[in-house]
Amino acid sequence: MKDLTNKYEQAKQNSIMFMSNGQISAYLNSLLEMNKYKRLMVAVIAN
């Protein structure tokens, strides 16, 4: 769980950096990565 949280936070920081740099494609990919880790965390908590 801690690993998923760390990966989620790293993706979040990357998305903020990409947004501020105007890299829209990379920003959207980071948002998708954040969504993936968020769903995995929810699945781990549910079980």
PDBQT receptor file of N, H, CA, C and O in Angstrom, charges set to zero:
ATOM      1  N   MET A   1       0.832  -1.193   0.000  1.00  0.00    +0.000 N 
ATOM      2  CA  MET A   1       0.000   0.000   0.000  1.00  0.00    +0.000 C 
ATOM      3  C   MET A   1       0.873   1.252   0.000  1.00  0.00    +0.000 C 
ATOM      4  O   MET A   1       0.591   2.226  -0.698  1.00  0.00    +0.000 OA
ATOM      5  N   LYS A   2       1.946   1.204   0.803  1.00  0.00    +0.000 N 
ATOM      6  H   LYS A   2       2.176   0.413   1.370  1.00  0.00    +0.000 HD
ATOM      7  CA  LYS A   2       2.821   2.369   0.879  1.00  0.00    +0.000 C 
ATOM      8  C   LYS A   2       3.477   2.638  -0.476  1.00  0.00    +0.000 C 
ATOM      9  O   LYS A   2       3.678   3.789  -0.864  1.00  0.00    +0.000 OA
ATOM     10  N   ASP A   3       3.809   1.555  -1.191  1.00  0.00    +0.000 N 
ATOM     11  H   ASP A   3       3.646   0.619  -0.876  1.00  0.00    +0.000 HD
ATOM     12  CA  ASP A   3       4.405   1.697  -2.514  1.00  0.00    +0.000 C 
ATOM     13  C   ASP A   3       3.428   2.366  -3.479  1.00  0.00    +0.000 C 
ATOM     14  O   ASP A   3       3.819   3.235  -4.259  1.00  0.00    +0.000 OA
ATOM     15  N   LEU A   4       2.167   1.965  -3.428  1.00  0.00    +0.000 N 
ATOM     16  H   LEU A   4       1.850   1.259  -2.795  1.00  0.00    +0.000 HD
ATOM     17  CA  LEU A   4       1.155   2.583  -4.295  1.00  0.00    +0.000 C 
ATOM     18  C   LEU A   4       0.983   4.058  -3.969  1.00  0.00    +0.000 C 
ATOM     19  O   LEU A   4       0.828   4.885  -4.868  1.00  0.00    +0.000 OA
ATOM     20  N   THR A   5       1.010   4.383  -2.690  1.00  0.00    +0.000 N 
ATOM     21  H   THR A   5       1.136   3.712  -1.960  1.00  0.00    +0.000 HD
ATOM     22  CA  THR A   5       0.863   5.777  -2.282  1.00  0.00    +0.000 C 
ATOM     23  C   THR A   5       2.027   6.609  -2.790  1.00  0.00    +0.000 C 
ATOM     24  O   THR A   5       1.835   7.726  -3.272  1.00  0.00    +0.000 OA
ATOM     25  N   ASN A   6       3.241   6.064  -2.682  1.00  0.00    +0.000 N 
ATOM     26  H   ASN A   6       3.397   5.158  -2.291  1.00  0.00    +0.000 HD
ATOM     27  CA  ASN A   6       4.416   6.794  -3.165  1.00  0.00    +0.000 C 
ATOM     28  C   ASN A   6       4.361   7.004  -4.674  1.00  0.00    +0.000 C 
ATOM     29  O   ASN A   6       4.693   8.085  -5.162  1.00  0.00    +0.000 OA
ATOM     30  N   LYS A   7       3.944   5.980  -5.415  1.00  0.00    +0.000 N 
ATOM     31  H   LYS A   7       3.674   5.102  -5.019  1.00  0.00    +0.000 HD
ATOM     32  CA  LYS A   7       3.836   6.109  -6.869  1.00  0.00    +0.000 C 
ATOM     33  C   LYS A   7       2.753   7.109  -7.249  1.00  0.00    +0.000 C 
ATOM     34  O   LYS A   7       2.913   7.865  -8.208  1.00  0.00    +0.000 OA
ATOM     35  N   TYR A   8       1.645   7.117  -6.496  1.00  0.00    +0.000 N 
ATOM     36  H   TYR A   8       1.516   6.503  -5.718  1.00  0.00    +0.000 HD
ATOM     37  CA  TYR A   8       0.571   8.078  -6.751  1.00  0.00    +0.000 C 
ATOM     38  C   TYR A   8       1.067   9.502  -6.530  1.00  0.00    +0.000 C 
ATOM     39  O   TYR A   8       0.807  10.387  -7.347  1.00  0.00    +0.000 OA
ATOM     40  N   GLU A   9       1.778   9.724  -5.433  1.00  0.00    +0.000 N 
ATOM     41  H   GLU A   9       1.989   9.006  -4.770  1.00  0.00    +0.000 HD
ATOM     42  CA  GLU A   9       2.287  11.065  -5.135  1.00  0.00    +0.000 C 
ATOM     43  C   GLU A   9       3.316  11.511  -6.164  1.00  0.00    +0.000 C 
ATOM     44  O   GLU A   9       3.355  12.689  -6.520  1.00  0.00    +0.000 OA
ATOM     45  N   GLN A  10       4.145  10.598  -6.647  1.00  0.00    +0.000 N 
ATOM     46  H   GLN A  10       4.113   9.641  -6.358  1.00  0.00    +0.000 HD
ATOM     47  CA  GLN A  10       5.130  10.940  -7.681  1.00  0.00    +0.000 C 
ATOM     48  C   GLN A  10       4.424  11.327  -8.975  1.00  0.00    +0.000 C 
ATOM     49  O   GLN A  10       4.818  12.289  -9.633  1.00  0.00    +0.000 OA
ATOM     50  N   ALA A  11       3.393  10.591  -9.340  1.00  0.00    +0.000 N 
ATOM     51  H   ALA A  11       3.073   9.809  -8.806  1.00  0.00    +0.000 HD
ATOM     52  CA  ALA A  11       2.620  10.921 -10.544  1.00  0.00    +0.000 C 
ATOM     53  C   ALA A  11       1.938  12.272 -10.389  1.00  0.00    +0.000 C 
ATOM     54  O   ALA A  11       1.825  13.033 -11.350  1.00  0.00    +0.000 OA
ATOM     55  N   LYS A  12       1.486  12.566  -9.181  1.00  0.00    +0.000 N 
ATOM     56  H   LYS A  12       1.578  11.948  -8.400  1.00  0.00    +0.000 HD
ATOM     57  CA  LYS A  12       0.838  13.855  -8.906  1.00  0.00    +0.000 C 
ATOM     58  C   LYS A  12       1.827  15.002  -9.078  1.00  0.00    +0.000 C 
ATOM     59  O   LYS A  12       1.494  16.026  -9.673  1.00  0.00    +0.000 OA
ATOM     60  N   GLN A  13       3.040  14.833  -8.558  1.00  0.00    +0.000 N 
ATOM     61  H   GLN A  13       3.310  14.000  -8.074  1.00  0.00    +0.000 HD
ATOM     62  CA  GLN A  13       4.069  15.865  -8.708  1.00  0.00    +0.000 C 
ATOM     63  C   GLN A  13       4.444  16.046 -10.179  1.00  0.00    +0.000 C 
ATOM     64  O   GLN A  13       4.643  17.167 -10.646  1.00  0.00    +0.000 OA
ATOM     65  N   ASN A  14       4.537  14.932 -10.897  1.00  0.00    +0.000 N 
ATOM     66  H   ASN A  14       4.375  14.021 -10.517  1.00  0.00    +0.000 HD
ATOM     67  CA  ASN A  14       4.843  15.013 -12.326  1.00  0.00    +0.000 C 
ATOM     68  C   ASN A  14       3.748  15.758 -13.074  1.00  0.00    +0.000 C 
ATOM     69  O   ASN A  14       4.037  16.572 -13.951  1.00  0.00    +0.000 OA
ATOM     70  N   SER A  15       2.502  15.487 -12.737  1.00  0.00    +0.000 N 
ATOM     71  H   SER A  15       2.266  14.826 -12.025  1.00  0.00    +0.000 HD
ATOM     72  CA  SER A  15       1.403  16.155 -13.439  1.00  0.00    +0.000 C 
ATOM     73  C   SER A  15       1.430  17.656 -13.187  1.00  0.00    +0.000 C 
ATOM     74  O   SER A  15       1.164  18.440 -14.098  1.00  0.00    +0.000 OA
ATOM     75  N   ILE A  16       1.746  18.060 -11.973  1.00  0.00    +0.000 N 
ATOM     76  H   ILE A  16       1.963  17.423 -11.233  1.00  0.00    +0.000 HD
ATOM     77  CA  ILE A  16       1.843  19.494 -11.663  1.00  0.00    +0.000 C 
ATOM     78  C   ILE A  16       2.971  20.138 -12.466  1.00  0.00    +0.000 C 
ATOM     79  O   ILE A  16       2.815  21.236 -12.999  1.00  0.00    +0.000 OA
ATOM     80  N   MET A  17       4.110  19.444 -12.547  1.00  0.00    +0.000 N 
ATOM     81  H   MET A  17       4.237  18.551 -12.113  1.00  0.00    +0.000 HD
ATOM     82  CA  MET A  17       5.250  19.968 -13.303  1.00  0.00    +0.000 C 
ATOM     83  C   MET A  17       4.901  20.082 -14.784  1.00  0.00    +0.000 C 
ATOM     84  O   MET A  17       5.192  21.100 -15.413  1.00  0.00    +0.000 OA
ATOM     85  N   PHE A  18       4.274  19.037 -15.350  1.00  0.00    +0.000 N 
ATOM     86  H   PHE A  18       4.037  18.211 -14.839  1.00  0.00    +0.000 HD
ATOM     87  CA  PHE A  18       3.917  19.060 -16.761  1.00  0.00    +0.000 C 
ATOM     88  C   PHE A  18       2.901  20.157 -17.061  1.00  0.00    +0.000 C 
ATOM     89  O   PHE A  18       2.987  20.815 -18.098  1.00  0.00    +0.000 OA
ATOM     90  N   MET A  19       1.944  20.356 -16.165  1.00  0.00    +0.000 N 
ATOM     91  H   MET A  19       1.875  19.821 -15.323  1.00  0.00    +0.000 HD
ATOM     92  CA  MET A  19       0.935  21.388 -16.375  1.00  0.00    +0.000 C 
ATOM     93  C   MET A  19       1.582  22.769 -16.392  1.00  0.00    +0.000 C 
ATOM     94  O   MET A  19       1.257  23.604 -17.236  1.00  0.00    +0.000 OA
ATOM     95  N   SER A  20       2.502  23.004 -15.452  1.00  0.00    +0.000 N 
ATOM     96  H   SER A  20       2.766  22.325 -14.766  1.00  0.00    +0.000 HD
ATOM     97  CA  SER A  20       3.143  24.319 -15.390  1.00  0.00    +0.000 C 
ATOM     98  C   SER A  20       4.053  24.562 -16.589  1.00  0.00    +0.000 C 
ATOM     99  O   SER A  20       4.266  25.709 -16.981  1.00  0.00    +0.000 OA
ATOM    100  N   ASN A  21       4.595  23.488 -17.176  1.00  0.00    +0.000 N 
ATOM    101  H   ASN A  21       4.422  22.556 -16.857  1.00  0.00    +0.000 HD
ATOM    102  CA  ASN A  21       5.454  23.626 -18.359  1.00  0.00    +0.000 C 
ATOM    103  C   ASN A  21       4.657  23.664 -19.662  1.00  0.00    +0.000 C 
ATOM    104  O   ASN A  21       5.224  23.918 -20.725  1.00  0.00    +0.000 OA
ATOM    105  N   GLY A  22       3.367  23.418 -19.589  1.00  0.00    +0.000 N 
ATOM    106  H   GLY A  22       2.907  23.212 -18.726  1.00  0.00    +0.000 HD
ATOM    107  CA  GLY A  22       2.526  23.458 -20.778  1.00  0.00    +0.000 C 
ATOM    108  C   GLY A  22       2.592  22.197 -21.618  1.00  0.00    +0.000 C 
ATOM    109  O   GLY A  22       2.225  22.223 -22.793  1.00  0.00    +0.000 OA
ATOM    110  N   GLN A  23       3.045  21.107 -21.052  1.00  0.00    +0.000 N 
ATOM    111  H   GLN A  23       3.344  21.085 -20.098  1.00  0.00    +0.000 HD
ATOM    112  CA  GLN A  23       3.137  19.844 -21.779  1.00  0.00    +0.000 C 
ATOM    113  C   GLN A  23       1.836  19.069 -21.567  1.00  0.00    +0.000 C 
ATOM    114  O   GLN A  23       1.733  18.225 -20.677  1.00  0.00    +0.000 OA
ATOM    115  N   ILE A  24       0.865  19.374 -22.393  1.00  0.00    +0.000 N 
ATOM    116  H   ILE A  24       0.949  20.060 -23.116  1.00  0.00    +0.000 HD
ATOM    117  CA  ILE A  24      -0.492  18.865 -22.198  1.00  0.00    +0.000 C 
ATOM    118  C   ILE A  24      -0.562  17.342 -22.330  1.00  0.00    +0.000 C 
ATOM    119  O   ILE A  24      -1.216  16.685 -21.521  1.00  0.00    +0.000 OA
ATOM    120  N   SER A  25       0.096  16.781 -23.328  1.00  0.00    +0.000 N 
ATOM    121  H   SER A  25       0.628  17.315 -23.985  1.00  0.00    +0.000 HD
ATOM    122  CA  SER A  25       0.052  15.331 -23.535  1.00  0.00    +0.000 C 
ATOM    123  C   SER A  25       0.641  14.588 -22.336  1.00  0.00    +0.000 C 
ATOM    124  O   SER A  25       0.051  13.622 -21.853  1.00  0.00    +0.000 OA
ATOM    125  N   ALA A  26       1.796  15.034 -21.860  1.00  0.00    +0.000 N 
ATOM    126  H   ALA A  26       2.276  15.819 -22.253  1.00  0.00    +0.000 HD
ATOM    127  CA  ALA A  26       2.432  14.392 -20.703  1.00  0.00    +0.000 C 
ATOM    128  C   ALA A  26       1.584  14.592 -19.450  1.00  0.00    +0.000 C 
ATOM    129  O   ALA A  26       1.518  13.709 -18.594  1.00  0.00    +0.000 OA
ATOM    130  N   TYR A  27       0.932  15.755 -19.340  1.00  0.00    +0.000 N 
ATOM    131  H   TYR A  27       0.985  16.472 -20.035  1.00  0.00    +0.000 HD
ATOM    132  CA  TYR A  27       0.050  16.030 -18.208  1.00  0.00    +0.000 C 
ATOM    133  C   TYR A  27      -1.120  15.042 -18.177  1.00  0.00    +0.000 C 
ATOM    134  O   TYR A  27      -1.449  14.496 -17.124  1.00  0.00    +0.000 OA
ATOM    135  N   LEU A  28      -1.740  14.817 -19.323  1.00  0.00    +0.000 N 
ATOM    136  H   LEU A  28      -1.473  15.260 -20.179  1.00  0.00    +0.000 HD
ATOM    137  CA  LEU A  28      -2.871  13.891 -19.380  1.00  0.00    +0.000 C 
ATOM    138  C   LEU A  28      -2.427  12.460 -19.084  1.00  0.00    +0.000 C 
ATOM    139  O   LEU A  28      -3.155  11.705 -18.440  1.00  0.00    +0.000 OA
ATOM    140  N   ASN A  29      -1.232  12.085 -19.553  1.00  0.00    +0.000 N 
ATOM    141  H   ASN A  29      -0.641  12.699 -20.076  1.00  0.00    +0.000 HD
ATOM    142  CA  ASN A  29      -0.711  10.756 -19.235  1.00  0.00    +0.000 C 
ATOM    143  C   ASN A  29      -0.476  10.603 -17.740  1.00  0.00    +0.000 C 
ATOM    144  O   ASN A  29      -0.727   9.535 -17.181  1.00  0.00    +0.000 OA
ATOM    145  N   SER A  30       0.003  11.654 -17.088  1.00  0.00    +0.000 N 
ATOM    146  H   SER A  30       0.207  12.522 -17.543  1.00  0.00    +0.000 HD
ATOM    147  CA  SER A  30       0.206  11.598 -15.638  1.00  0.00    +0.000 C 
ATOM    148  C   SER A  30      -1.122  11.478 -14.905  1.00  0.00    +0.000 C 
ATOM    149  O   SER A  30      -1.214  10.783 -13.894  1.00  0.00    +0.000 OA
ATOM    150  N   LEU A  31      -2.148  12.151 -15.410  1.00  0.00    +0.000 N 
ATOM    151  H   LEU A  31      -2.073  12.715 -16.232  1.00  0.00    +0.000 HD
ATOM    152  CA  LEU A  31      -3.465  12.031 -14.790  1.00  0.00    +0.000 C 
ATOM    153  C   LEU A  31      -3.993  10.602 -14.915  1.00  0.00    +0.000 C 
ATOM    154  O   LEU A  31      -4.609  10.085 -13.982  1.00  0.00    +0.000 OA
ATOM    155  N   LEU A  32      -3.758   9.967 -16.055  1.00  0.00    +0.000 N 
ATOM    156  H   LEU A  32      -3.258  10.387 -16.812  1.00  0.00    +0.000 HD
ATOM    157  CA  LEU A  32      -4.170   8.579 -16.230  1.00  0.00    +0.000 C 
ATOM    158  C   LEU A  32      -3.406   7.659 -15.281  1.00  0.00    +0.000 C 
ATOM    159  O   LEU A  32      -3.970   6.715 -14.726  1.00  0.00    +0.000 OA
ATOM    160  N   GLU A  33      -2.125   7.943 -15.103  1.00  0.00    +0.000 N 
ATOM    161  H   GLU A  33      -1.667   8.710 -15.553  1.00  0.00    +0.000 HD
ATOM    162  CA  GLU A  33      -1.314   7.149 -14.176  1.00  0.00    +0.000 C 
ATOM    163  C   GLU A  33      -1.811   7.323 -12.738  1.00  0.00    +0.000 C 
ATOM    164  O   GLU A  33      -1.872   6.355 -11.979  1.00  0.00    +0.000 OA
ATOM    165  N   MET A  34      -2.163   8.553 -12.369  1.00  0.00    +0.000 N 
ATOM    166  H   MET A  34      -2.114   9.339 -12.985  1.00  0.00    +0.000 HD
ATOM    167  CA  MET A  34      -2.715   8.810 -11.036  1.00  0.00    +0.000 C 
ATOM    168  C   MET A  34      -4.011   8.029 -10.847  1.00  0.00    +0.000 C 
ATOM    169  O   MET A  34      -4.233   7.439  -9.789  1.00  0.00    +0.000 OA
ATOM    170  N   ASN A  35      -4.861   8.022 -11.862  1.00  0.00    +0.000 N 
ATOM    171  H   ASN A  35      -4.680   8.501 -12.721  1.00  0.00    +0.000 HD
ATOM    172  CA  ASN A  35      -6.127   7.307 -11.785  1.00  0.00    +0.000 C 
ATOM    173  C   ASN A  35      -5.899   5.813 -11.591  1.00  0.00    +0.000 C 
ATOM    174  O   ASN A  35      -6.619   5.162 -10.835  1.00  0.00    +0.000 OA
ATOM    175  N   LYS A  36      -4.889   5.271 -12.283  1.00  0.00    +0.000 N 
ATOM    176  H   LYS A  36      -4.304   5.800 -12.898  1.00  0.00    +0.000 HD
ATOM    177  CA  LYS A  36      -4.568   3.849 -12.166  1.00  0.00    +0.000 C 
ATOM    178  C   LYS A  36      -4.172   3.509 -10.730  1.00  0.00    +0.000 C 
ATOM    179  O   LYS A  36      -4.669   2.536 -10.164  1.00  0.00    +0.000 OA
ATOM    180  N   TYR A  37      -3.287   4.300 -10.146  1.00  0.00    +0.000 N 
ATOM    181  H   TYR A  37      -2.884   5.091 -10.606  1.00  0.00    +0.000 HD
ATOM    182  CA  TYR A  37      -2.834   4.016  -8.788  1.00  0.00    +0.000 C 
ATOM    183  C   TYR A  37      -3.950   4.252  -7.770  1.00  0.00    +0.000 C 
ATOM    184  O   TYR A  37      -4.022   3.549  -6.762  1.00  0.00    +0.000 OA
ATOM    185  N   LYS A  38      -4.812   5.224  -8.022  1.00  0.00    +0.000 N 
ATOM    186  H   LYS A  38      -4.753   5.794  -8.841  1.00  0.00    +0.000 HD
ATOM    187  CA  LYS A  38      -5.934   5.476  -7.124  1.00  0.00    +0.000 C 
ATOM    188  C   LYS A  38      -6.884   4.275  -7.107  1.00  0.00    +0.000 C 
ATOM    189  O   LYS A  38      -7.345   3.858  -6.044  1.00  0.00    +0.000 OA
ATOM    190  N   ARG A  39      -7.176   3.718  -8.301  1.00  0.00    +0.000 N 
ATOM    191  H   ARG A  39      -6.801   4.058  -9.164  1.00  0.00    +0.000 HD
ATOM    192  CA  ARG A  39      -8.042   2.542  -8.369  1.00  0.00    +0.000 C 
ATOM    193  C   ARG A  39      -7.415   1.339  -7.678  1.00  0.00    +0.000 C 
ATOM    194  O   ARG A  39      -8.107   0.567  -7.015  1.00  0.00    +0.000 OA
ATOM    195  N   LEU A  40      -6.094   1.182  -7.836  1.00  0.00    +0.000 N 
ATOM    196  H   LEU A  40      -5.532   1.809  -8.374  1.00  0.00    +0.000 HD
ATOM    197  CA  LEU A  40      -5.415   0.072  -7.159  1.00  0.00    +0.000 C 
ATOM    198  C   LEU A  40      -5.477   0.237  -5.645  1.00  0.00    +0.000 C 
ATOM    199  O   LEU A  40      -5.677  -0.740  -4.923  1.00  0.00    +0.000 OA
ATOM    200  N   MET A  41      -5.309   1.463  -5.160  1.00  0.00    +0.000 N 
ATOM    201  H   MET A  41      -5.147   2.256  -5.747  1.00  0.00    +0.000 HD
ATOM    202  CA  MET A  41      -5.386   1.690  -3.706  1.00  0.00    +0.000 C 
ATOM    203  C   MET A  41      -6.774   1.381  -3.175  1.00  0.00    +0.000 C 
ATOM    204  O   MET A  41      -6.913   0.803  -2.096  1.00  0.00    +0.000 OA
ATOM    205  N   VAL A  42      -7.806   1.762  -3.927  1.00  0.00    +0.000 N 
ATOM    206  H   VAL A  42      -7.693   2.231  -4.803  1.00  0.00    +0.000 HD
ATOM    207  CA  VAL A  42      -9.173   1.475  -3.509  1.00  0.00    +0.000 C 
ATOM    208  C   VAL A  42      -9.415  -0.031  -3.475  1.00  0.00    +0.000 C 
ATOM    209  O   VAL A  42     -10.081  -0.541  -2.574  1.00  0.00    +0.000 OA
ATOM    210  N   ALA A  43      -8.868  -0.738  -4.462  1.00  0.00    +0.000 N 
ATOM    211  H   ALA A  43      -8.327  -0.325  -5.194  1.00  0.00    +0.000 HD
ATOM    212  CA  ALA A  43      -9.037  -2.187  -4.503  1.00  0.00    +0.000 C 
ATOM    213  C   ALA A  43      -8.327  -2.853  -3.328  1.00  0.00    +0.000 C 
ATOM    214  O   ALA A  43      -8.852  -3.811  -2.760  1.00  0.00    +0.000 OA
ATOM    215  N   VAL A  44      -7.151  -2.370  -2.954  1.00  0.00    +0.000 N 
ATOM    216  H   VAL A  44      -6.725  -1.593  -3.416  1.00  0.00    +0.000 HD
ATOM    217  CA  VAL A  44      -6.420  -2.937  -1.832  1.00  0.00    +0.000 C 
ATOM    218  C   VAL A  44      -7.162  -2.692  -0.529  1.00  0.00    +0.000 C 
ATOM    219  O   VAL A  44      -7.237  -3.575   0.325  1.00  0.00    +0.000 OA
ATOM    220  N   ILE A  45      -7.706  -1.502  -0.379  1.00  0.00    +0.000 N 
ATOM    221  H   ILE A  45      -7.645  -0.784  -1.073  1.00  0.00    +0.000 HD
ATOM    222  CA  ILE A  45      -8.457  -1.157   0.847  1.00  0.00    +0.000 C 
ATOM    223  C   ILE A  45      -9.733  -2.001   0.954  1.00  0.00    +0.000 C 
ATOM    224  O   ILE A  45     -10.115  -2.418   2.047  1.00  0.00    +0.000 OA
ATOM    225  N   ALA A  46     -10.384  -2.247  -0.176  1.00  0.00    +0.000 N 
ATOM    226  H   ALA A  46     -10.073  -1.908  -1.064  1.00  0.00    +0.000 HD
ATOM    227  CA  ALA A  46     -11.645  -2.984  -0.178  1.00  0.00    +0.000 C 
ATOM    228  C   ALA A  46     -11.442  -4.455   0.226  1.00  0.00    +0.000 C 
ATOM    229  O   ALA A  46     -12.355  -5.082   0.763  1.00  0.00    +0.000 OA
ATOM    230  N   ASN A  47     -10.267  -4.991  -0.029  1.00  0.00    +0.000 N 
ATOM    231  H   ASN A  47      -9.525  -4.481  -0.465  1.00  0.00    +0.000 HD
ATOM    232  CA  ASN A  47     -10.033  -6.409   0.277  1.00  0.00    +0.000 C 
ATOM    233  C   ASN A  47      -9.466  -6.624   1.625  1.00  0.00    +0.000 C 
ATOM    234  O   ASN A  47      -9.220  -7.765   2.016  1.00  0.00    +0.000 OA
TER     235      ASN A  47
